[in-house]
């Protein structure tokens, strides 16, 4: 997948429409005036849990995947992996939805 990197790391995203919006905004804000595009490998969330959590219980899961949060949440095998609390980011900006 493509990963859009900005000088201000908090602006990085995997969403092309968000990157385009930030570049447009960059005409007024130097933190989003330039961008690099990298190709990255995506893995299934259950693979990450199998590899790093295994059968251990964990309490907190934070999902912050720049607009892909809901898609990732739907792919998790909650019969196997049961965090007590899940935090996800939501987008309220109409320009980025």
Phi, psi and omega in degrees: 000162178270140179237123185260115185253134179244160177305323174269106186304331180296344180269351182303147184204164172252002183261116182302317182295326177291318179298317178298318178299316181293322176297319178297317177295332182298344176296340179245346186231112183297339179290341179236025183278338180225159185209146171244147178246127177239149172268127180235157178268130177261143177235156180291139181301325180295328175298317178298316179296315178300319184284323189245343181249317181065228182267003181290149173278140174227150189266325191230131175234122177250122179248119179220086185239038169049057176096352178258008186305311182296319179299317180293316180304320181290342183267350183285135177278092184284353172287331180262321188242113189234075175293151179284326182228136176235129175247131175230156178269140175241150180257128179249350182281117181301333181291338186252005182260000000 
